Amino acid sequence: MTKHKSEDYKLSAVKYFLENKDTKDNTCKIFKCSVRSLLRWTKRYKKEKRN
């Protein structure tokens, strides 16, 4: 069963990943998410930030 993460949770993971320049794998271990999800959230964050 998949667990849906809140938008705040996703934003926290993305900001941690970008601001700390941590590895994808380590960030995903900390936030208990898949690399695929983290990359999708990061892409969406960067796209929304540009607009």
mmCIF file as gemmi writes it, N, C-alpha and C atoms, coordinates in Angstrom:
data_model
loop_
_atom_site.group_PDB
_atom_site.id
_atom_site.type_symbol
_atom_site.label_atom_id
_atom_site.label_alt_id
_atom_site.label_comp_id
_atom_site.label_asym_id
_atom_site.label_entity_id
_atom_site.label_seq_id
_atom_site.pdbx_PDB_ins_code
_atom_site.Cartn_x
_atom_site.Cartn_y
_atom_site.Cartn_z
_atom_site.occupancy
_atom_site.B_iso_or_equiv
_atom_site.pdbx_formal_charge
_atom_site.auth_seq_id
_atom_site.auth_asym_id
_atom_site.pdbx_PDB_model_num
ATOM 1 N N . MET Axp A 1 ? 0.843 -1.178 0 1 0 ? 1 A 1
ATOM 2 C CA . MET Axp A 1 ? 0 0 0 1 0 ? 1 A 1
ATOM 3 C C . MET Axp A 1 ? 0.891 1.245 0 1 0 ? 1 A 1
ATOM 4 N N . THR Axp A 2 ? 0.608 2.159 -0.902 1 0 ? 2 A 1
ATOM 5 C CA . THR Axp A 2 ? 1.402 3.387 -0.987 1 0 ? 2 A 1
ATOM 6 C C . THR Axp A 2 ? 0.887 4.412 0.017 1 0 ? 2 A 1
ATOM 7 N N . LYS Axp A 3 ? 1.815 5.158 0.554 1 0 ? 3 A 1
ATOM 8 C CA . LYS Axp A 3 ? 1.443 6.229 1.475 1 0 ? 3 A 1
ATOM 9 C C . LYS Axp A 3 ? 1.643 7.546 0.75 1 0 ? 3 A 1
ATOM 10 N N . HIS Axp A 4 ? 0.635 8.39 0.828 1 0 ? 4 A 1
ATOM 11 C CA . HIS Axp A 4 ? 0.73 9.696 0.2 1 0 ? 4 A 1
ATOM 12 C C . HIS Axp A 4 ? 1.364 10.675 1.174 1 0 ? 4 A 1
ATOM 13 N N . LYS Axp A 5 ? 2.287 11.434 0.672 1 0 ? 5 A 1
ATOM 14 C CA . LYS Axp A 5 ? 3.003 12.414 1.492 1 0 ? 5 A 1
ATOM 15 C C . LYS Axp A 5 ? 2.347 13.782 1.315 1 0 ? 5 A 1
ATOM 16 N N . SER Axp A 6 ? 2.334 14.573 2.367 1 0 ? 6 A 1
ATOM 17 C CA . SER Axp A 6 ? 1.761 15.916 2.288 1 0 ? 6 A 1
ATOM 18 C C . SER Axp A 6 ? 2.676 16.815 1.45 1 0 ? 6 A 1
ATOM 19 N N . GLU Axp A 7 ? 2.105 17.9 0.974 1 0 ? 7 A 1
ATOM 20 C CA . GLU Axp A 7 ? 2.89 18.847 0.178 1 0 ? 7 A 1
ATOM 21 C C . GLU Axp A 7 ? 4.013 19.454 1.017 1 0 ? 7 A 1
ATOM 22 N N . ASP Axp A 8 ? 3.749 19.704 2.288 1 0 ? 8 A 1
ATOM 23 C CA . ASP Axp A 8 ? 4.787 20.242 3.181 1 0 ? 8 A 1
ATOM 24 C C . ASP Axp A 8 ? 5.943 19.258 3.33 1 0 ? 8 A 1
ATOM 25 N N . TYR Axp A 9 ? 5.605 17.988 3.422 1 0 ? 9 A 1
ATOM 26 C CA . TYR Axp A 9 ? 6.618 16.939 3.557 1 0 ? 9 A 1
ATOM 27 C C . TYR Axp A 9 ? 7.496 16.891 2.306 1 0 ? 9 A 1
ATOM 28 N N . LYS Axp A 10 ? 6.851 16.941 1.145 1 0 ? 10 A 1
ATOM 29 C CA . LYS Axp A 10 ? 7.583 16.911 -0.128 1 0 ? 10 A 1
ATOM 30 C C . LYS Axp A 10 ? 8.497 18.126 -0.246 1 0 ? 10 A 1
ATOM 31 N N . LEU Axp A 11 ? 7.966 19.286 0.118 1 0 ? 11 A 1
ATOM 32 C CA . LEU Axp A 11 ? 8.749 20.517 0.046 1 0 ? 11 A 1
ATOM 33 C C . LEU Axp A 11 ? 9.953 20.455 0.986 1 0 ? 11 A 1
ATOM 34 N N . SER Axp A 12 ? 9.761 19.898 2.164 1 0 ? 12 A 1
ATOM 35 C CA . SER Axp A 12 ? 10.868 19.746 3.116 1 0 ? 12 A 1
ATOM 36 C C . SER Axp A 12 ? 11.963 18.857 2.544 1 0 ? 12 A 1
ATOM 37 N N . ALA Axp A 13 ? 11.558 17.764 1.922 1 0 ? 13 A 1
ATOM 38 C CA . ALA Axp A 13 ? 12.526 16.837 1.327 1 0 ? 13 A 1
ATOM 39 C C . ALA Axp A 13 ? 13.297 17.515 0.197 1 0 ? 13 A 1
ATOM 40 N N . VAL Axp A 14 ? 12.589 18.224 -0.66 1 0 ? 14 A 1
ATOM 41 C CA . VAL Axp A 14 ? 13.225 18.901 -1.799 1 0 ? 14 A 1
ATOM 42 C C . VAL Axp A 14 ? 14.191 19.977 -1.314 1 0 ? 14 A 1
ATOM 43 N N . LYS Axp A 15 ? 13.752 20.787 -0.369 1 0 ? 15 A 1
ATOM 44 C CA . LYS Axp A 15 ? 14.623 21.855 0.143 1 0 ? 15 A 1
ATOM 45 C C . LYS Axp A 15 ? 15.856 21.271 0.821 1 0 ? 15 A 1
ATOM 46 N N . TYR Axp A 16 ? 15.671 20.204 1.582 1 0 ? 16 A 1
ATOM 47 C CA . TYR Axp A 16 ? 16.812 19.554 2.223 1 0 ? 16 A 1
ATOM 48 C C . TYR Axp A 16 ? 17.796 19.079 1.159 1 0 ? 16 A 1
ATOM 49 N N . PHE Axp A 17 ? 17.281 18.42 0.138 1 0 ? 17 A 1
ATOM 50 C CA . PHE Axp A 17 ? 18.106 17.875 -0.939 1 0 ? 17 A 1
ATOM 51 C C . PHE Axp A 17 ? 18.889 18.981 -1.65 1 0 ? 17 A 1
ATOM 52 N N . LEU Axp A 18 ? 18.226 20.07 -1.985 1 0 ? 18 A 1
ATOM 53 C CA . LEU Axp A 18 ? 18.871 21.147 -2.739 1 0 ? 18 A 1
ATOM 54 C C . LEU Axp A 18 ? 19.797 22.007 -1.874 1 0 ? 18 A 1
ATOM 55 N N . GLU Axp A 19 ? 19.366 22.337 -0.68 1 0 ? 19 A 1
ATOM 56 C CA . GLU Axp A 19 ? 20.151 23.24 0.163 1 0 ? 19 A 1
ATOM 57 C C . GLU Axp A 19 ? 21.371 22.57 0.784 1 0 ? 19 A 1
ATOM 58 N N . ASN Axp A 20 ? 21.272 21.291 1.088 1 0 ? 20 A 1
ATOM 59 C CA . ASN Axp A 20 ? 22.383 20.587 1.724 1 0 ? 20 A 1
ATOM 60 C C . ASN Axp A 20 ? 23.275 19.868 0.724 1 0 ? 20 A 1
ATOM 61 N N . LYS Axp A 21 ? 22.87 19.886 -0.531 1 0 ? 21 A 1
ATOM 62 C CA . LYS Axp A 21 ? 23.628 19.207 -1.588 1 0 ? 21 A 1
ATOM 63 C C . LYS Axp A 21 ? 23.953 17.766 -1.18 1 0 ? 21 A 1
ATOM 64 N N . ASP Axp A 22 ? 22.959 17.132 -0.554 1 0 ? 22 A 1
ATOM 65 C CA . ASP Axp A 22 ? 23.104 15.748 -0.121 1 0 ? 22 A 1
ATOM 66 C C . ASP Axp A 22 ? 22.83 14.828 -1.311 1 0 ? 22 A 1
ATOM 67 N N . THR Axp A 23 ? 23.207 13.573 -1.181 1 0 ? 23 A 1
ATOM 68 C CA . THR Axp A 23 ? 22.944 12.619 -2.257 1 0 ? 23 A 1
ATOM 69 C C . THR Axp A 23 ? 21.462 12.275 -2.287 1 0 ? 23 A 1
ATOM 70 N N . LYS Axp A 24 ? 21 11.849 -3.456 1 0 ? 24 A 1
ATOM 71 C CA . LYS Axp A 24 ? 19.598 11.428 -3.591 1 0 ? 24 A 1
ATOM 72 C C . LYS Axp A 24 ? 19.314 10.27 -2.648 1 0 ? 24 A 1
ATOM 73 N N . ASP Axp A 25 ? 20.222 9.313 -2.624 1 0 ? 25 A 1
ATOM 74 C CA . ASP Axp A 25 ? 20.009 8.119 -1.802 1 0 ? 25 A 1
ATOM 75 C C . ASP Axp A 25 ? 19.909 8.458 -0.319 1 0 ? 25 A 1
ATOM 76 N N . ASN Axp A 26 ? 20.793 9.298 0.157 1 0 ? 26 A 1
ATOM 77 C CA . ASN Axp A 26 ? 20.768 9.655 1.575 1 0 ? 26 A 1
ATOM 78 C C . ASN Axp A 26 ? 19.521 10.462 1.919 1 0 ? 26 A 1
ATOM 79 N N . THR Axp A 27 ? 19.158 11.394 1.057 1 0 ? 27 A 1
ATOM 80 C CA . THR Axp A 27 ? 17.947 12.187 1.286 1 0 ? 27 A 1
ATOM 81 C C . THR Axp A 27 ? 16.726 11.278 1.35 1 0 ? 27 A 1
ATOM 82 N N . CYS Axp A 28 ? 16.677 10.298 0.472 1 0 ? 28 A 1
ATOM 83 C CA . CYS Axp A 28 ? 15.54 9.376 0.445 1 0 ? 28 A 1
ATOM 84 C C . CYS Axp A 28 ? 15.499 8.489 1.686 1 0 ? 28 A 1
ATOM 85 N N . LYS Axp A 29 ? 16.647 8.132 2.199 1 0 ? 29 A 1
ATOM 86 C CA . LYS Axp A 29 ? 16.683 7.356 3.453 1 0 ? 29 A 1
ATOM 87 C C . LYS Axp A 29 ? 16.127 8.189 4.598 1 0 ? 29 A 1
ATOM 88 N N . ILE Axp A 30 ? 16.528 9.448 4.653 1 0 ? 30 A 1
ATOM 89 C CA . ILE Axp A 30 ? 16.079 10.34 5.722 1 0 ? 30 A 1
ATOM 90 C C . ILE Axp A 30 ? 14.568 10.568 5.644 1 0 ? 30 A 1
ATOM 91 N N . PHE Axp A 31 ? 14.069 10.823 4.434 1 0 ? 31 A 1
ATOM 92 C CA . PHE Axp A 31 ? 12.655 11.165 4.263 1 0 ? 31 A 1
ATOM 93 C C . PHE Axp A 31 ? 11.775 9.968 3.896 1 0 ? 31 A 1
ATOM 94 N N . LYS Axp A 32 ? 12.377 8.794 3.831 1 0 ? 32 A 1
ATOM 95 C CA . LYS Axp A 32 ? 11.643 7.556 3.545 1 0 ? 32 A 1
ATOM 96 C C . LYS Axp A 32 ? 10.774 7.683 2.284 1 0 ? 32 A 1
ATOM 97 N N . CYS Axp A 33 ? 11.455 8.001 1.186 1 0 ? 33 A 1
ATOM 98 C CA . CYS Axp A 33 ? 10.772 8.102 -0.099 1 0 ? 33 A 1
ATOM 99 C C . CYS Axp A 33 ? 11.663 7.47 -1.163 1 0 ? 33 A 1
ATOM 100 N N . SER Axp A 34 ? 11.108 7.259 -2.324 1 0 ? 34 A 1
ATOM 101 C CA . SER Axp A 34 ? 11.897 6.687 -3.413 1 0 ? 34 A 1
ATOM 102 C C . SER Axp A 34 ? 12.656 7.796 -4.135 1 0 ? 34 A 1
ATOM 103 N N . VAL Axp A 35 ? 13.732 7.411 -4.783 1 0 ? 35 A 1
ATOM 104 C CA . VAL Axp A 35 ? 14.52 8.372 -5.564 1 0 ? 35 A 1
ATOM 105 C C . VAL Axp A 35 ? 13.643 8.951 -6.672 1 0 ? 35 A 1
ATOM 106 N N . ARG Axp A 36 ? 12.855 8.109 -7.276 1 0 ? 36 A 1
ATOM 107 C CA . ARG Axp A 36 ? 11.964 8.552 -8.352 1 0 ? 36 A 1
ATOM 108 C C . ARG Axp A 36 ? 11.016 9.654 -7.861 1 0 ? 36 A 1
ATOM 109 N N . SER Axp A 37 ? 10.447 9.454 -6.683 1 0 ? 37 A 1
ATOM 110 C CA . SER Axp A 37 ? 9.546 10.471 -6.117 1 0 ? 37 A 1
ATOM 111 C C . SER Axp A 37 ? 10.293 11.768 -5.843 1 0 ? 37 A 1
ATOM 112 N N . LEU Axp A 38 ? 11.455 11.659 -5.225 1 0 ? 38 A 1
ATOM 113 C CA . LEU Axp A 38 ? 12.24 12.854 -4.916 1 0 ? 38 A 1
ATOM 114 C C . LEU Axp A 38 ? 12.567 13.64 -6.179 1 0 ? 38 A 1
ATOM 115 N N . LEU Axp A 39 ? 12.962 12.956 -7.225 1 0 ? 39 A 1
ATOM 116 C CA . LEU Axp A 39 ? 13.295 13.641 -8.477 1 0 ? 39 A 1
ATOM 117 C C . LEU Axp A 39 ? 12.06 14.289 -9.097 1 0 ? 39 A 1
ATOM 118 N N . ARG Axp A 40 ? 10.914 13.633 -8.991 1 0 ? 40 A 1
ATOM 119 C CA . ARG Axp A 40 ? 9.664 14.195 -9.519 1 0 ? 40 A 1
ATOM 120 C C . ARG Axp A 40 ? 9.286 15.45 -8.728 1 0 ? 40 A 1
ATOM 121 N N . TRP Axp A 41 ? 9.387 15.375 -7.403 1 0 ? 41 A 1
ATOM 122 C CA . TRP Axp A 41 ? 9.066 16.536 -6.566 1 0 ? 41 A 1
ATOM 123 C C . TRP Axp A 41 ? 10.018 17.688 -6.85 1 0 ? 41 A 1
ATOM 124 N N . THR Axp A 42 ? 11.297 17.376 -7.037 1 0 ? 42 A 1
ATOM 125 C CA . THR Axp A 42 ? 12.309 18.405 -7.3 1 0 ? 42 A 1
ATOM 126 C C . THR Axp A 42 ? 12.043 19.094 -8.632 1 0 ? 42 A 1
ATOM 127 N N . LYS Axp A 43 ? 11.699 18.317 -9.633 1 0 ? 43 A 1
ATOM 128 C CA . LYS Axp A 43 ? 11.395 18.871 -10.955 1 0 ? 43 A 1
ATOM 129 C C . LYS Axp A 43 ? 10.194 19.817 -10.868 1 0 ? 43 A 1
ATOM 130 N N . ARG Axp A 44 ? 9.154 19.391 -10.148 1 0 ? 44 A 1
ATOM 131 C CA . ARG Axp A 44 ? 7.957 20.22 -9.999 1 0 ? 44 A 1
ATOM 132 C C . ARG Axp A 44 ? 8.287 21.498 -9.222 1 0 ? 44 A 1
ATOM 133 N N . TYR Axp A 45 ? 9.096 21.381 -8.173 1 0 ? 45 A 1
ATOM 134 C CA . TYR Axp A 45 ? 9.49 22.536 -7.364 1 0 ? 45 A 1
ATOM 135 C C . TYR Axp A 45 ? 10.237 23.564 -8.215 1 0 ? 45 A 1
ATOM 136 N N . LYS Axp A 46 ? 11.189 23.098 -9.003 1 0 ? 46 A 1
ATOM 137 C CA . LYS Axp A 46 ? 11.974 24.009 -9.841 1 0 ? 46 A 1
ATOM 138 C C . LYS Axp A 46 ? 11.1 24.672 -10.898 1 0 ? 46 A 1
ATOM 139 N N . LYS Axp A 47 ? 10.151 23.921 -11.456 1 0 ? 47 A 1
ATOM 140 C CA . LYS Axp A 47 ? 9.246 24.465 -12.473 1 0 ? 47 A 1
ATOM 141 C C . LYS Axp A 47 ? 8.351 25.543 -11.86 1 0 ? 47 A 1
ATOM 142 N N . GLU Axp A 48 ? 7.798 25.28 -10.687 1 0 ? 48 A 1
ATOM 143 C CA . GLU Axp A 48 ? 6.917 26.245 -10.025 1 0 ? 48 A 1
ATOM 144 C C . GLU Axp A 48 ? 7.689 27.475 -9.564 1 0 ? 48 A 1
ATOM 145 N N . LYS Axp A 49 ? 8.936 27.29 -9.197 1 0 ? 49 A 1
ATOM 146 C CA . LYS Axp A 49 ? 9.767 28.397 -8.729 1 0 ? 49 A 1
ATOM 147 C C . LYS Axp A 49 ? 10.045 29.385 -9.869 1 0 ? 49 A 1
ATOM 148 N N . ARG Axp A 50 ? 10.145 28.88 -11.083 1 0 ? 50 A 1
ATOM 149 C CA . ARG Axp A 50 ? 10.409 29.734 -12.247 1 0 ? 50 A 1
ATOM 150 C C . ARG Axp A 50 ? 9.205 30.598 -12.596 1 0 ? 50 A 1
ATOM 151 N N . ASN Axp A 51 ? 8.012 30.127 -12.307 1 0 ? 51 A 1
ATOM 152 C CA . ASN Axp A 51 ? 6.786 30.863 -12.687 1 0 ? 51 A 1
ATOM 153 C C . ASN Axp A 51 ? 6.408 31.917 -11.689 1 0 ? 51 A 1
